Amino acid sequence: MALDIGVLGYRFMGKAHSNAMARLPMFFPDAPEIEREVLVGRDEEALSSAADQLGFSRTMTDWKEAIEEVDVFYNLGPNFVHAEPSIAALEAGIPVFCEKPLAPTLEEAKEMTDAYREAGVPAGCAFNYRFVPAIRYAKELIDSGELGEIYHVRGRYLQDWLVDPDAPWSWRNDEEMAGSGALGDLGAHTIDLARFLVGEAVGEISEISGQLRTFTEERPTGDGETREVTVDDAYLATAEFEGSAIGSFEASRNANGHKNDHTIEIEGSKGSLKFSLERLNELEYLKKDSRGYETILVTDPEDPYIDHWWPPGHVIGWEHTFVHENYEFLSAVASGGEFEPSFEDGIATQRVLSAIEESDANGERVSL
């Protein structure tokens, strides 16, 4: 029996996940059968057009009604609508997949996680970069001890779409709606990847010091007026893990010349790794006693997920991470199993983001 899917949100992430759902039957034949049943939004005209484009059977403007009629609920709306619909769905026993960051505030993230713990159904947080084959391969190397003792973890996520001071204001520039700026929008991905890759080796982040910066204080609204920017444009942080490793993290939406530059570097006593999202099929690996990094093209059939796609050397792209992510989540729903990253991972990342904000506000290092 097919799972009826309800999706709140039809723009950027709505398109990404709808595309992934459409690809599943073709490339992952063992995926559960699904129906893109209900698309939820506020603008009826735009919603109707989006439903036709994204392959949904019908539309609704009330998410409460949608929850009553679906088997799985995807919350892909802006950050400020993550908590209430997700909690309501979980209280109704409906599995939930929610975009990151889990919520604008740590308090709301706690409420969502409490609802997940009570519900006893899968609740996923959308950290799609965990599902890049090269990242999975990197984790295999780290977990098998190929890097030895982990010393350094460095992560950065740089974009430039707000470097122009005349770039228009949006909800992402408002603290009430977004919670934070580059910190939550981009930094959440980096913190989660660090936890995913080295968590078993060095534990959680135990202490952190952070700094936030807003470069453009106001942005135009399109009607001749301007509106205040109340979130960060960039952040920097240094961290200590429960083990002996130290880390540094940064993100900016004002990094001129960087479009979607998400990189992570990990150095250990026996070897090192480098990954860049802009070259997501590649992993740079320094083996013990080697004089330089080897660039590995992670497209062989034995590499994670690759057997579902093309012959060796035929690269995959950003959108494929969503296919892998949806495959794992919907398979967990169908089997009644566990899915990671769950809301537990979402709130673990949220605690770090909140600590960075606290450190910036107080000018002090924060213990987690």
C-alpha positions in Angstrom: 0.0 0.0 0.0 1.4 3.4 -1.0 2.3 6.0 1.5 0.4 9.3 1.0 2.8 12.2 1.3 1.9 15.7 2.4 4.4 18.5 1.8 4.3 22.0 3.3 6.3 24.4 1.1 6.8 24.3 -2.7 9.7 26.6 -3.4 13.4 25.8 -3.2 13.2 22.8 -0.8 9.8 21.8 -2.0 11.2 21.4 -5.5 14.3 19.5 -4.3 12.4 16.9 -2.3 9.6 16.5 -4.9 12.2 15.9 -7.6 13.8 13.2 -5.3 10.4 11.5 -4.7 9.8 11.4 -8.5 13.2 9.7 -9.0 12.8 7.0 -6.4 10.8 4.4 -8.4 13.2 4.7 -11.4 16.6 4.4 -9.5 15.6 2.8 -6.2 13.1 0.1 -7.1 13.1 -1.3 -3.5 11.9 2.1 -2.1 8.4 2.1 -0.6 5.6 3.1 -3.0 4.5 6.6 -2.4 1.9 9.1 -3.7 2.6 12.8 -3.8 -0.8 13.5 -2.4 -1.1 17.0 -0.9 0.9 20.2 -1.4 0.3 22.9 1.3 0.8 26.6 1.0 -0.9 30.0 1.4 -1.1 31.4 -2.1 -3.7 29.4 -3.8 -2.8 30.4 -7.4 0.9 29.8 -6.9 0.1 26.6 -5.0 -2.0 25.2 -7.8 0.7 25.9 -10.4 3.4 24.3 -8.1 1.2 21.2 -7.6 1.0 20.7 -11.3 4.7 21.2 -11.8 5.8 19.0 -8.8 3.3 16.2 -9.4 0.9 16.5 -6.4 -2.7 15.3 -6.7 -4.3 18.2 -4.8 -3.6 21.3 -2.7 -4.6 22.6 0.7 -4.0 26.0 2.4 -4.5 24.6 5.9 -1.7 22.3 7.2 -3.9 21.0 10.0 -6.3 19.5 7.5 -3.5 18.0 5.5 -2.1 16.2 8.5 -5.4 14.4 8.9 -5.2 13.0 5.4 -1.6 11.9 4.9 0.7 9.1 6.1 3.9 11.2 6.1 4.3 14.9 6.6 7.2 17.0 5.1 7.7 20.4 6.7 9.8 22.3 4.1 8.5 25.8 5.0 10.5 28.7 6.4 12.1 28.2 9.9 9.3 30.0 11.7 6.8 27.4 10.7 8.8 24.3 11.6 7.6 23.8 15.2 3.8 24.0 15.3 3.0 21.8 12.3 5.7 19.3 13.0 4.6 18.9 16.6 1.0 18.5 15.6 1.8 15.8 13.1 3.9 13.9 15.6 1.2 14.1 18.2 -1.1 12.6 15.6 1.4 9.7 15.1 2.5 10.9 11.7 6.2 10.6 10.7 7.7 14.0 10.0 10.6 15.1 7.8 11.7 18.7 8.7 14.1 21.1 7.0 17.1 22.4 8.9 17.8 24.1 11.2 15.2 22.3 13.3 13.7 25.5 14.6 14.6 29.2 15.0 15.3 28.8 18.7 16.6 26.1 21.0 13.4 26.2 23.0 11.3 25.4 20.0 13.7 22.7 19.0 13.4 21.1 22.5 9.6 21.1 22.1 9.9 19.4 18.7 12.3 16.8 20.0 10.1 16.1 23.0 7.2 15.5 20.6 9.4 13.1 18.6 10.4 11.2 21.7 6.8 10.7 22.7 5.5 9.9 19.2 7.5 6.7 18.6 7.6 7.3 14.8 10.5 8.5 12.6 11.2 12.2 12.5 14.1 13.3 10.2 16.0 16.5 10.0 17.2 17.5 6.5 20.9 17.4 6.7 21.3 16.1 3.1 25.0 16.4 2.9 25.3 13.3 5.0 24.1 11.5 1.9 26.9 12.5 -0.4 28.8 9.3 -1.4 32.2 10.9 -0.8 31.1 11.9 2.7 29.9 8.4 3.4 33.2 7.1 2.1 35.1 9.5 4.4 33.1 8.3 7.4 34.1 4.7 6.6 37.8 5.7 6.5 37.5 7.6 9.8 35.5 4.9 11.6 37.9 2.2 10.5 40.8 4.1 12.0 42.6 5.0 8.8 43.2 8.6 10.0 44.3 7.5 13.5 43.7 9.9 16.3 41.7 12.9 15.1 43.5 16.2 15.8 41.7 18.9 13.7 38.2 19.4 12.3 37.7 22.4 10.0 34.5 23.4 8.3 33.4 26.4 6.3 30.4 27.2 4.2 30.8 30.3 2.0 28.2 31.9 -0.3 28.0 35.4 -1.9 24.4 35.9 -2.7 24.1 38.7 -0.1 27.4 40.5 -0.8 25.4 43.1 -2.8 23.9 45.6 -0.3 21.0 46.1 -2.7 20.1 42.4 -2.7 16.5 42.3 -1.5 15.3 41.7 2.1 13.7 38.3 2.7 12.5 36.2 5.7 16.0 34.9 5.9 17.1 38.3 7.1 14.7 38.4 10.0 15.5 37.0 13.4 11.9 36.3 14.3 11.3 34.2 11.2 14.8 32.7 10.7 16.3 32.6 14.1 19.7 33.4 12.8 21.4 34.1 9.4 24.4 32.3 8.0 24.8 30.6 11.4 21.6 28.5 11.1 21.2 28.5 7.4 24.8 27.3 6.6 26.5 26.6 9.9 23.9 24.0 10.8 25.1 21.9 7.9 28.8 22.1 8.9 28.2 21.4 12.5 26.1 18.3 11.6 28.7 17.0 9.2 31.4 17.4 11.9 29.2 15.4 14.3 28.5 12.8 11.7 32.0 12.3 10.6 34.0 12.4 13.8 31.4 11.9 16.6 32.2 8.3 17.2 35.9 9.1 17.3 36.0 12.3 19.4 32.5 12.7 20.9 30.4 15.8 20.9 31.6 19.5 20.9 32.2 20.3 24.6 33.2 24.0 24.4 32.8 26.7 21.8 33.6 30.3 21.3 31.9 32.3 18.5 31.5 35.6 16.8 28.7 36.9 14.6 28.8 39.8 12.2 26.2 41.7 10.2 27.7 43.7 7.3 24.5 45.2 5.8 22.1 46.6 8.3 19.2 47.3 6.0 18.0 45.9 2.7 15.4 47.0 0.1 12.0 45.5 0.2 11.0 46.1 -3.5 8.5 48.9 -2.8 11.0 51.7 -2.4 11.5 51.1 1.3 14.1 49.3 3.3 13.9 46.9 6.2 16.3 46.1 9.0 18.5 43.0 8.9 18.3 41.4 12.3 20.4 38.3 11.7 24.1 37.6 11.1 25.7 37.7 7.7 28.7 35.6 8.9 30.0 33.7 11.9 33.3 32.3 13.1 33.8 29.7 15.9 36.5 27.7 17.5 35.6 24.5 19.4 36.9 21.7 21.5 35.5 18.1 21.3 35.0 15.7 24.2 38.1 13.9 23.0 41.4 15.7 22.2 40.3 17.2 18.9 39.9 20.9 18.2 37.7 22.5 15.5 37.1 25.7 13.7 33.9 26.6 11.8 32.8 29.5 9.7 30.1 30.6 7.3 29.2 33.7 5.3 26.6 34.8 2.8 28.9 37.7 1.9 32.0 35.7 0.7 32.6 37.3 -2.7 33.4 34.7 -5.3 32.0 31.7 -3.4 28.7 30.3 -4.7 28.1 27.2 -2.6 31.5 26.4 -1.1 31.0 23.9 1.7 34.3 22.4 2.7 35.4 20.2 5.5 38.9 19.1 6.5 39.9 16.5 9.0 43.5 15.8 10.1 44.6 12.8 12.2 47.8 11.1 13.4 47.9 8.7 10.4 46.2 10.7 7.6 43.9 13.5 6.5 40.8 14.2 4.4 39.5 17.1 2.4 36.0 17.5 0.9 34.4 20.3 -1.1 30.7 20.4 -2.0 31.7 22.1 -5.3 33.5 18.9 -6.2 31.2 16.6 -4.5 32.3 13.4 -6.4 35.8 13.8 -5.1 37.5 13.1 -1.8 41.1 14.2 -1.1 42.9 11.6 1.0 46.3 11.7 2.5 47.5 8.3 3.6 50.2 7.6 6.3 53.7 8.3 5.0 52.4 9.7 1.7 54.0 12.9 0.4 50.7 14.4 -0.9 47.0 14.0 -1.2 45.4 11.5 -3.5 42.2 12.7 -5.3 39.6 9.8 -5.2 36.7 9.9 -7.6 33.9 8.3 -5.5 31.9 6.9 -8.4 32.7 3.2 -8.3 29.8 0.7 -8.0 31.0 -0.3 -4.5 30.9 3.3 -3.3 27.8 4.3 -1.2 24.7 4.7 -3.3 26.6 4.7 -6.6 25.3 1.3 -7.8 21.9 3.0 -8.2 23.1 5.5 -10.8 25.6 5.4 -13.7 28.8 3.6 -14.8 32.1 4.4 -13.0 33.3 8.0 -13.6 29.8 9.3 -14.5 29.4 11.8 -11.8 26.3 12.6 -9.8 25.1 16.0 -8.5 23.7 18.0 -5.6 20.1 16.9 -6.3 21.1 13.2 -5.8 21.7 13.8 -2.1 18.0 14.4 -1.7 17.1 11.1 -3.5 19.4 9.2 -1.1 18.0 11.1 1.9 14.4 10.4 0.9 15.1 6.8 0.2 16.5 6.3 3.7 13.8 8.2 5.4 10.8 6.7 3.6 12.3 3.2 4.0 12.5 3.8 7.7 8.9 4.9 7.8 7.7 1.9 5.8 9.7 -0.6 8.0 9.0 1.1 11.3 12.8 1.5 11.7 15.1 4.4 12.8 16.3 7.2 10.6 19.3 9.4 11.1 19.7 12.3 11.1 16.7 12.5 13.4 15.3 15.3 15.6 17.9 14.2 18.2 20.6 15.2 15.7 18.7 18.4 14.9 18.6 19.5 18.5 22.3 18.5 19.1 23.3 20.9 16.3 20.9 23.5 17.6 22.6 23.4 21.0 25.9 24.3 19.3 24.3 27.1 17.3 22.7 28.5 20.4 26.0 28.3 22.3 27.7 30.3 19.4 25.1 33.0 19.8 25.5 33.0 23.5 29.3 33.3 23.2 28.9 36.2 20.8 26.5 38.0 23.1 28.6 37.5 26.2 32.1 37.6 24.8 32.9 34.4 26.6 33.6 30.7 25.8 30.5 28.5 26.4 30.5 25.0 27.8 28.1 22.5 26.4 
